[in-house]
Amino acid sequence: MAVIRSVIRGVGAYLPKRILTNDDMAALVDTSDEWIRERTGIRERHIADHDELTSDLGIAAARQALVRAGIDPVDIDLVICATATPDRTFPATAVRIQAGLGVTKGAAFDMQAVCSGFIYALATADNFIKSAQSRRALVVGAETFSRILDWEDRGTCVLFGDGAGAVVLEAQTQVGGRDDRGILATRLRSDGRYEDLLYVDGGPGSTKTTGHLRMNGREVFRHAVQKISSVIEETLVASGYAPEEIDLYVPHQANKRILDGIAKKLGIPHQKVVMTLAKHGNTSAASVPLALNQAFEDRRLREGSMVLMEAMGGGFTWGAALARW
C-alpha cells in the first residue's frame, strides 16, 4: 500500500566565525583545556558576533540546505525553527527566516523544546507532510546560547556554543515497505517534573529578564543515558528495525560521556556514532542538524543509509527519529 513519506532532500549548516578555544575559556573562568576535554570532549565552540542574530544563523544554514536540495525557496510551504534563543519574544524566529529566504506561502512558526527542539520540529513537519498539509518543509535548528550563559559559571559556560543546521523535507510517495526512503518513525517524550534540573532563571512572564542557564550536570547525565536509550529502543520497535541495521547514529552533541554511555548501553559500535561536539560544543537545537551535515560532508551518508537521530533537553524533553537517507 502506497504511503507518503517525508524524504530529506538537503542538509545545511552554519557556524559563526568567532571561535573560543578551551584555553580562551581558561582566561575567563577557573578551568583548563584538560579539565574541559576530560569531562566533556569539547575543544572549542563558536560564538555569534554582537550583530549576528539567531535568524541570521538559521537563514545561512537553510540557504545551503535549499541549494543542496535543488529546491527554490518559493516552493517551500512550511518553515519550522527549533530554538530556545529567539531573536525576539515575538514574532517567531521562523517568520524572520521565512522572510529572509523569500518564502511567501504556507506557515512558519517556532518549536521550543530546547536541545530536543530539532527532533520535535522534524516530527512535526513529518506529520504536516503525511497529513498532506505541506508538500515541502524547511526544518531549522538555530541557537545563540552564548547570550543566556553566565560567563562566571564554569559548570555551564564551557559547554555551549552558537550555530545552526537545517534540512529540507519533501513529500514523496513510497511503497510502504522496508526499503522506503524518508522519515520512518519518530517518538517524542517529556516530563515536567524535572524542570529544575535544567532551566533558565528568567523570562518575560516571570522576571521580565532573559535570565541565565542553570543546570544540575550530574542529574542531567543520569537521566540522559536512561531516557535517550529508552526512546531509541521505542523508535526501533515502532519501525521494525534492529539496532544492527542502523548505519549512523546522530545524537545531540551534549557531552562525550553521555554519548559513550548511550552507545555502551545499546551496544552501538563507536564507528557508527557521529560525534562533532569537540568542534562546536553543545549547540542545543542546532546540534543534531550540525552533526547530520558533518556526516554528509564527510560522505558517511549514502542513498539508502539508515540514520537514527536523538536528543534530550530541558523540561525534560527527549525524542528520536529514524530515517532512510
ChimeraX attribute file (.defattr): number of C-alpha atoms within 10 A of each C-alpha:
attribute: neighborCount
match mode: 1-to-1
recipient: residues
	/A:1	6
	/A:2	9
	/A:3	13
	/A:4	20
	/A:5	24
	/A:6	29
	/A:7	25
	/A:8	23
	/A:9	20
	/A:10	23
	/A:11	29
	/A:12	28
	/A:13	29
	/A:14	23
	/A:15	24
	/A:16	19
	/A:17	10
	/A:18	12
	/A:19	17
	/A:20	16
	/A:21	17
	/A:22	21
	/A:23	15
	/A:24	14
	/A:25	20
	/A:26	16
	/A:27	10
	/A:28	15
	/A:29	15
	/A:30	10
	/A:31	17
	/A:32	15
	/A:33	17
	/A:34	14
	/A:35	13
	/A:36	21
	/A:37	16
	/A:38	12
	/A:39	11
	/A:40	22
	/A:41	23
	/A:42	28
	/A:43	21
	/A:44	25
	/A:45	27
	/A:46	22
	/A:47	22
	/A:48	23
	/A:49	12
	/A:50	7
	/A:51	6
	/A:52	13
	/A:53	19
	/A:54	27
	/A:55	28
	/A:56	22
	/A:57	26
	/A:58	34
	/A:59	26
	/A:60	20
	/A:61	28
	/A:62	31
	/A:63	22
	/A:64	19
	/A:65	26
	/A:66	23
	/A:67	16
	/A:68	15
	/A:69	18
	/A:70	12
	/A:71	17
	/A:72	13
	/A:73	21
	/A:74	12
	/A:75	15
	/A:76	25
	/A:77	19
	/A:78	26
	/A:79	27
	/A:80	28
	/A:81	36
	/A:82	35
	/A:83	33
	/A:84	23
	/A:85	24
	/A:86	22
	/A:87	19
	/A:88	11
	/A:89	11
	/A:90	9
	/A:91	12
	/A:92	20
	/A:93	29
	/A:94	30
	/A:95	20
	/A:96	20
	/A:97	25
	/A:98	30
	/A:99	13
	/A:100	16
	/A:101	19
	/A:102	14
	/A:103	20
	/A:104	15
	/A:105	14
	/A:106	16
	/A:107	16
	/A:108	23
	/A:109	18
	/A:110	23
	/A:111	25
	/A:112	18
	/A:113	24
	/A:114	28
	/A:115	32
	/A:116	33
	/A:117	31
	/A:118	36
	/A:119	30
	/A:120	28
	/A:121	26
	/A:122	27
	/A:123	22
	/A:124	16
	/A:125	25
	/A:126	28
	/A:127	16
	/A:128	18
	/A:129	23
	/A:130	17
	/A:131	11
	/A:132	11
	/A:133	13
	/A:134	20
	/A:135	20
	/A:136	27
	/A:137	28
	/A:138	28
	/A:139	33
	/A:140	37
	/A:141	38
	/A:142	39
	/A:143	33
	/A:144	30
	/A:145	24
	/A:146	21
	/A:147	18
	/A:148	19
	/A:149	21
	/A:150	16
	/A:151	16
	/A:152	12
	/A:153	15
	/A:154	17
	/A:155	16
	/A:156	17
	/A:157	20
	/A:158	29
	/A:159	23
	/A:160	25
	/A:161	30
	/A:162	31
	/A:163	32
	/A:164	34
	/A:165	35
	/A:166	34
	/A:167	30
	/A:168	27
	/A:169	29
	/A:170	25
	/A:171	22
	/A:172	18
	/A:173	15
	/A:174	17
	/A:175	13
	/A:176	14
	/A:177	10
	/A:178	11
	/A:179	11
	/A:180	20
	/A:181	23
	/A:182	26
	/A:183	23
	/A:184	25
	/A:185	19
	/A:186	27
	/A:187	20
	/A:188	18
	/A:189	16
	/A:190	17
	/A:191	11
	/A:192	10
	/A:193	9
	/A:194	16
	/A:195	15
	/A:196	15
	/A:197	16
	/A:198	19
	/A:199	19
	/A:200	17
	/A:201	15
	/A:202	15
	/A:203	13
	/A:204	10
	/A:205	7
	/A:206	9
	/A:207	10
	/A:208	9
	/A:209	11
	/A:210	16
	/A:211	17
	/A:212	20
	/A:213	19
	/A:214	19
	/A:215	17
	/A:216	13
	/A:217	12
	/A:218	9
	/A:219	12
	/A:220	18
	/A:221	15
	/A:222	12
	/A:223	15
	/A:224	21
	/A:225	20
	/A:226	14
	/A:227	20
	/A:228	24
	/A:229	20
	/A:230	15
	/A:231	21
	/A:232	24
	/A:233	17
	/A:234	17
	/A:235	22
	/A:236	22
	/A:237	13
	/A:238	14
	/A:239	14
	/A:240	12
	/A:241	16
	/A:242	10
	/A:243	16
	/A:244	9
	/A:245	11
	/A:246	18
	/A:247	19
	/A:248	21
	/A:249	24
	/A:250	27
	/A:251	25
	/A:252	32
	/A:253	32
	/A:254	27
	/A:255	21
	/A:256	20
	/A:257	15
	/A:258	22
	/A:259	23
	/A:260	15
	/A:261	18
	/A:262	21
	/A:263	18
	/A:264	14
	/A:265	12
	/A:266	13
	/A:267	11
	/A:268	17
	/A:269	13
	/A:270	13
	/A:271	10
	/A:272	15
	/A:273	18
	/A:274	21
	/A:275	24
	/A:276	24
	/A:277	26
	/A:278	17
	/A:279	16
	/A:280	26
	/A:281	26
	/A:282	27
	/A:283	31
	/A:284	34
	/A:285	37
	/A:286	36
	/A:287	34
	/A:288	31
	/A:289	29
	/A:290	30
	/A:291	23
	/A:292	28
	/A:293	23
	/A:294	19
	/A:295	19
	/A:296	15
	/A:297	12
	/A:298	9
	/A:299	9
	/A:300	14
	/A:301	19
	/A:302	12
	/A:303	8
	/A:304	14
	/A:305	16
	/A:306	22
	/A:307	22
	/A:308	25
	/A:309	23
	/A:310	27
	/A:311	31
	/A:312	31
	/A:313	23
	/A:314	23
	/A:315	21
	/A:316	25
	/A:317	24
	/A:318	26
	/A:319	28
	/A:320	31
	/A:321	24
	/A:322	25
	/A:323	23
	/A:324	23
	/A:325	18
